[in-house]
Amino acid sequence: MNKEILKRYFEGLSGRWEKKQVQEYLEGDDLQVFDEYIREQKENKNREGVADDSYKNDFYKELTGRIKEIENPGKVRQMIGFKPLLKIAASIMLVSSISGFLYLKIKQQSKNISRTLTSINNDTRNLKEVELKDGTKIWLNPGTKLAYDPQGFGDTARQVSITGEAYFNVAHDKARPFRVKAGGITTTVLGTTFNVEAYTDEQDVRVMLVTGHVRINSATGTAILFPGQMLKYSHHNKTMKISLVDVTDKQELYTSGKLVFENLPLNDVLKRLERVFNVKISAVDTNILTNKRISGAYFRDNPETALNRILFIHGLHYNKKGEDKYVIIK
């Protein structure tokens, strides 16, 4: 990769092949050229005094164009009478960014008896791998809590509750569906790959399907997802909306230990950075964060590197205050 190709890309002058080349590069591990390009653009801005708004808009449009969601004009498909559009063999279930209860509780369905829950927390800054007795493997992201009933688990069904973010490799068992409860919805699978985001301080619960199919139940309806679809469930009005997304390489990204954002509001991105890096992030004017979204994968090892790359997309910067406080400016 070289800076001339990046310049054409962010100015909207790239051809189809070059766009694909840059997008694949930005999802890779070695972003040294990109960092140099950011530094040069900052220097140019300092010399010129004012950034070109059309340039910043083109930059964001191109960088997020590959993964941005395409709104589905139809209503949420109901489970009854809905025929699958795709058939993909799947054995891995991916669940990311799930948030639910202040404490998690699973009851035995057939008996009104309280159980002692098994709770597994990840208090580190790295992925933590655990394995359930059915063979399901789970990678817990930092700050994630998993809870389940060890006695009832696997008898007739497999059910867990999660707050945080996790990746699931579910052992296939047609007779015992696997259920994930979080954020007012229940996602039911037999063995598949999908991503769930349900943070308590975010407005929407998001379920993105990578392979297989899942059934999603809420208090107001039921829907089935197929690969390349994302469902948004609104806490505010309890509605579900389905859109199309690009799921290329998503499995590899979510298991790499990186921070992965899929067309996420910038304000929510900053909240997640605060949790991961244990820092405080604020803005001199909250309006500069409005109507801005982020897609991409970022390393967890350095908050300033991640913050610098994310803010640059929208022409924003930060000032560091002390050891762990960052203030966003234009």
C-alpha positions as CSV (number, residue, x, y, z in Angstrom):
1,M,0.0,0.0,0.0
2,N,1.2,3.6,-0.7
3,K,-0.1,7.0,0.1
4,E,-1.0,7.9,-3.5
5,I,-3.5,5.0,-3.6
6,L,-4.9,6.2,-0.2
7,K,-5.2,9.7,-1.4
8,R,-7.2,8.7,-4.5
9,Y,-9.4,6.5,-2.4
10,F,-10.3,9.2,0.2
11,E,-10.8,11.7,-2.6
12,G,-13.2,9.4,-4.3
13,L,-11.0,8.9,-7.4
14,S,-10.3,5.2,-7.0
15,G,-11.5,2.6,-9.4
16,R,-13.3,-0.5,-8.2
17,W,-10.2,-2.6,-7.9
18,E,-8.3,0.1,-5.9
19,K,-11.3,0.6,-3.6
20,K,-11.3,-3.1,-2.8
21,Q,-7.5,-3.1,-2.3
22,V,-7.7,-0.2,0.2
23,Q,-10.7,-1.6,2.1
24,E,-8.8,-4.9,2.6
25,Y,-5.7,-3.0,3.7
26,L,-7.7,-1.0,6.3
27,E,-8.9,-4.3,7.9
28,G,-5.4,-5.6,8.2
29,D,-2.8,-5.4,11.0
30,D,-0.1,-3.2,9.5
31,L,-1.5,0.3,9.2
32,Q,1.8,2.2,9.2
33,V,1.1,3.8,5.8
34,F,-2.4,4.9,7.0
35,D,-0.9,6.4,10.1
36,E,1.6,8.3,8.0
37,Y,-1.1,9.5,5.8
38,I,-3.2,10.7,8.8
39,R,-0.1,12.6,10.1
40,E,0.5,14.3,6.8
41,Q,-3.2,15.4,6.5
42,K,-3.0,16.9,10.0
43,E,0.1,18.8,9.0
44,N,-1.6,20.0,5.9
45,K,-4.6,21.1,7.9
46,N,-2.4,23.0,10.3
47,R,-0.7,24.8,7.5
48,E,-3.9,25.7,5.7
49,G,-5.9,26.5,8.8
50,V,-9.2,25.0,7.8
51,A,-10.1,21.5,6.6
52,D,-12.0,21.0,3.4
53,D,-15.5,19.8,4.4
54,S,-16.1,18.1,1.1
55,Y,-12.9,16.2,1.6
56,K,-13.9,15.0,5.0
57,N,-17.3,14.0,3.7
58,D,-15.8,12.0,0.9
59,F,-13.4,10.4,3.3
60,Y,-16.1,9.1,5.6
61,K,-18.4,8.1,2.7
62,E,-15.7,5.9,1.1
63,L,-14.3,4.5,4.3
64,T,-17.7,3.3,5.6
65,G,-19.2,2.5,2.2
66,R,-18.2,-1.2,2.1
67,I,-20.0,-2.1,5.3
68,K,-22.8,0.4,5.6
69,E,-26.3,-1.1,5.9
70,I,-28.8,-1.1,3.2
71,E,-32.3,-0.4,4.7
72,N,-34.8,-3.1,3.9
73,P,-37.9,-1.4,2.6
74,G,-40.2,-4.2,3.7
75,K,-41.6,-5.1,7.1
76,V,-39.9,-7.6,9.4
77,R,-40.5,-11.0,8.1
78,Q,-42.6,-13.2,10.4
79,M,-41.4,-16.7,11.2
80,I,-44.6,-18.4,9.8
81,G,-44.6,-18.7,6.1
82,F,-41.1,-17.2,5.5
83,K,-39.0,-19.4,3.3
84,P,-35.2,-19.4,3.6
85,L,-33.4,-17.5,0.9
86,L,-30.0,-19.1,1.6
87,K,-28.9,-22.4,2.9
88,I,-25.4,-22.4,4.5
89,A,-24.1,-25.2,6.7
90,A,-22.9,-23.7,10.0
91,S,-21.4,-24.9,13.2
92,I,-20.2,-21.6,14.8
93,M,-22.3,-19.1,16.6
94,L,-20.9,-15.6,17.0
95,V,-22.3,-13.3,19.6
96,S,-20.7,-9.8,20.1
97,S,-21.5,-7.0,22.3
98,I,-24.4,-8.3,24.4
99,S,-25.7,-6.4,27.5
100,G,-28.6,-7.4,29.7
101,F,-29.2,-7.4,33.4
102,L,-27.4,-5.9,36.4
103,Y,-27.3,-9.5,37.6
104,L,-28.2,-12.5,35.5
105,K,-30.7,-15.2,36.4
106,I,-31.7,-18.4,34.6
107,K,-34.7,-20.5,36.0
108,Q,-35.4,-24.1,35.4
109,Q,-38.3,-24.1,33.0
110,S,-40.1,-27.1,34.3
111,K,-39.8,-26.4,38.0
112,N,-40.3,-23.3,40.1
113,I,-37.0,-23.8,42.0
114,S,-34.2,-21.2,42.3
115,R,-30.8,-22.4,41.0
116,T,-27.4,-21.2,41.9
117,L,-26.0,-19.7,38.7
118,T,-22.5,-20.2,37.4
119,S,-21.1,-16.8,36.5
120,I,-17.9,-16.3,34.5
121,N,-16.4,-12.8,34.2
122,N,-13.5,-11.5,32.1
123,D,-11.8,-8.7,34.1
124,T,-8.7,-8.6,31.9
125,R,-8.0,-6.6,28.8
126,N,-7.7,-9.7,26.6
127,L,-10.0,-12.4,25.2
128,K,-10.8,-15.2,27.6
129,E,-11.8,-18.6,26.3
130,V,-14.1,-20.9,28.2
131,E,-15.8,-24.2,27.3
132,L,-19.3,-25.4,28.4
133,K,-20.0,-29.1,29.1
134,D,-21.8,-29.5,25.8
135,G,-18.6,-28.6,23.9
136,T,-19.6,-25.0,23.1
137,K,-16.6,-22.7,23.2
138,I,-16.9,-19.1,24.1
139,W,-14.5,-16.2,23.8
140,L,-15.3,-13.5,26.4
141,N,-14.3,-9.9,25.6
142,P,-13.0,-7.7,28.4
143,G,-15.7,-6.6,30.8
144,T,-18.0,-9.5,29.8
145,K,-20.1,-11.5,32.2
146,L,-21.6,-14.9,31.3
147,A,-24.2,-16.7,33.5
148,Y,-26.0,-20.0,33.2
149,D,-27.7,-22.7,35.3
150,P,-25.2,-25.6,35.5
151,Q,-27.8,-28.1,36.5
152,G,-30.5,-27.3,34.0
153,F,-28.1,-26.5,31.1
154,G,-28.3,-29.2,28.4
155,D,-31.3,-31.1,29.8
156,T,-33.8,-30.0,27.2
157,A,-32.3,-26.8,26.0
158,R,-29.1,-24.7,26.4
159,Q,-29.6,-21.2,27.7
160,V,-27.2,-18.4,28.7
161,S,-27.4,-14.8,29.6
162,I,-24.6,-12.3,28.8
163,T,-23.6,-8.7,29.4
164,G,-20.7,-7.4,27.3
165,E,-19.3,-9.0,24.2
166,A,-18.6,-12.7,23.3
167,Y,-17.9,-15.0,20.4
168,F,-19.6,-18.4,20.5
169,N,-18.6,-21.6,18.7
170,V,-21.7,-23.6,19.4
171,A,-21.7,-27.4,19.5
172,H,-24.5,-28.4,17.0
173,D,-27.4,-30.2,18.7
174,K,-30.7,-30.2,16.8
175,A,-32.6,-31.6,19.8
176,R,-31.4,-28.9,22.2
177,P,-31.5,-25.4,20.8
178,F,-29.0,-22.8,22.1
179,R,-30.6,-19.6,23.4
180,V,-29.0,-16.3,24.3
181,K,-31.0,-13.8,26.4
182,A,-30.0,-10.2,26.3
183,G,-31.5,-6.7,26.0
184,G,-35.1,-7.7,25.9
185,I,-34.8,-10.3,23.1
186,T,-34.0,-14.0,22.9
187,T,-31.9,-15.4,20.0
188,T,-32.4,-19.1,19.3
189,V,-30.0,-21.2,17.2
190,L,-29.0,-24.8,16.6
191,G,-25.5,-23.9,15.6
192,T,-24.7,-20.9,13.6
193,T,-22.6,-17.7,13.4
194,F,-24.0,-14.3,14.4
195,N,-23.2,-11.1,16.3
196,V,-25.3,-9.5,19.0
197,E,-24.8,-6.1,20.5
198,A,-27.0,-5.1,23.5
199,Y,-25.3,-2.6,25.7
200,T,-27.5,-1.1,28.4
201,D,-26.4,2.5,27.6
202,E,-27.2,2.1,23.8
203,Q,-30.6,2.7,22.2
204,D,-30.7,-0.4,20.0
205,V,-30.0,-4.2,20.3
206,R,-28.4,-5.3,17.1
207,V,-28.2,-8.9,15.7
208,M,-26.1,-9.5,12.6
209,L,-26.2,-13.0,11.0
210,V,-23.0,-14.3,9.4
211,T,-24.0,-17.9,8.6
212,G,-27.0,-20.2,9.1
213,H,-30.2,-18.8,10.4
214,V,-31.6,-17.6,13.8
215,R,-35.0,-16.9,15.3
216,I,-35.4,-13.7,17.3
217,N,-38.2,-13.2,19.8
218,S,-39.3,-10.1,21.6
219,A,-42.4,-9.1,23.6
220,T,-43.9,-7.7,20.4
221,G,-42.9,-10.1,17.6
222,T,-40.8,-12.8,16.0
223,A,-38.4,-12.6,13.1
224,I,-36.0,-14.9,11.3
225,L,-32.6,-13.7,10.0
226,F,-30.6,-15.1,7.1
227,P,-26.9,-14.5,6.3
228,G,-26.0,-10.9,5.4
229,Q,-28.9,-9.4,7.4
230,M,-28.9,-7.3,10.6
231,L,-31.9,-6.8,12.9
232,K,-32.2,-3.7,15.1
233,Y,-34.5,-3.9,18.1
234,S,-35.4,-0.5,19.6
235,H,-35.6,-0.2,23.4
236,H,-37.7,2.9,22.9
237,N,-40.5,1.7,20.8
238,K,-40.0,-2.1,20.9
239,T,-39.9,-2.4,17.1
240,M,-37.6,-4.6,14.9
241,K,-36.1,-3.5,11.6
242,I,-34.0,-5.7,9.2
243,S,-31.3,-4.4,6.9
244,L,-28.6,-5.8,4.7
245,V,-24.9,-5.8,5.7
246,D,-21.6,-7.1,4.3
247,V,-20.4,-10.0,6.5
248,T,-17.2,-10.8,4.6
249,D,-14.4,-11.9,7.0
250,K,-16.6,-11.0,10.0
251,Q,-15.9,-14.3,11.7
252,E,-12.1,-13.8,11.5
253,L,-12.4,-10.2,12.8
254,Y,-14.5,-11.0,15.8
255,T,-12.2,-13.8,16.9
256,S,-9.0,-11.8,16.4
257,G,-9.4,-9.8,19.6
258,K,-9.9,-6.5,17.8
259,L,-12.5,-3.9,18.5
260,V,-15.1,-4.4,15.7
261,F,-17.6,-1.7,14.9
262,E,-20.4,-2.1,12.3
263,N,-21.9,1.2,11.2
264,L,-22.0,2.2,14.9
265,P,-22.8,5.8,16.1
266,L,-19.6,7.6,17.0
267,N,-20.9,8.4,20.5
268,D,-21.5,4.7,21.2
269,V,-18.0,3.9,19.8
270,L,-16.5,6.3,22.3
271,K,-18.4,4.7,25.2
272,R,-17.0,1.3,24.2
273,L,-13.5,2.7,24.1
274,E,-13.9,4.1,27.6
275,R,-14.9,0.6,28.9
276,V,-12.1,-1.3,27.1
277,F,-9.2,1.1,27.9
278,N,-10.6,2.4,31.3
279,V,-10.3,6.0,30.2
280,K,-12.6,9.1,30.1
281,I,-13.6,10.6,26.8
282,S,-15.6,13.8,26.4
283,A,-16.1,16.5,23.8
284,V,-15.9,20.3,24.0
285,D,-19.2,20.3,22.1
286,T,-21.4,17.1,21.9
287,N,-22.9,18.3,18.7
288,I,-19.7,17.5,16.9
289,L,-20.4,13.8,17.5
290,T,-23.9,13.9,16.1
291,N,-24.8,11.9,12.9
292,K,-21.4,10.3,12.6
293,R,-20.9,6.6,12.3
294,I,-17.9,4.2,12.4
295,S,-17.1,0.9,10.8
296,G,-13.9,-1.0,11.1
297,A,-11.6,-3.1,13.3
298,Y,-9.1,-1.6,15.8
299,F,-6.5,-3.0,18.1
300,R,-7.0,-3.0,21.9
301,D,-3.4,-2.4,22.8
302,N,-3.2,1.4,22.6
303,P,-6.2,3.8,23.3
304,E,-4.5,6.8,21.6
305,T,-3.8,4.9,18.4
306,A,-7.4,3.7,18.1
307,L,-8.8,7.0,19.1
308,N,-6.6,8.9,16.6
309,R,-7.7,6.6,13.7
310,I,-11.4,6.7,14.6
311,L,-11.6,10.5,15.0
312,F,-9.6,11.2,11.9
313,I,-12.3,9.6,9.8
314,H,-14.6,12.6,10.7
315,G,-11.9,15.3,10.8
316,L,-11.8,15.3,14.6
317,H,-8.9,15.4,17.0
318,Y,-8.3,15.2,20.8
319,N,-6.4,16.8,23.6
320,K,-5.0,14.6,26.3
321,K,-5.7,15.8,29.9
322,G,-3.7,13.9,32.5
323,E,-3.1,10.1,32.2
324,D,-6.5,8.9,31.2
325,K,-8.7,11.8,30.0
326,Y,-9.3,12.8,26.4
327,V,-11.2,15.8,25.1
328,I,-12.4,15.7,21.5
329,I,-12.1,18.9,19.4
330,K,-12.5,19.9,15.8
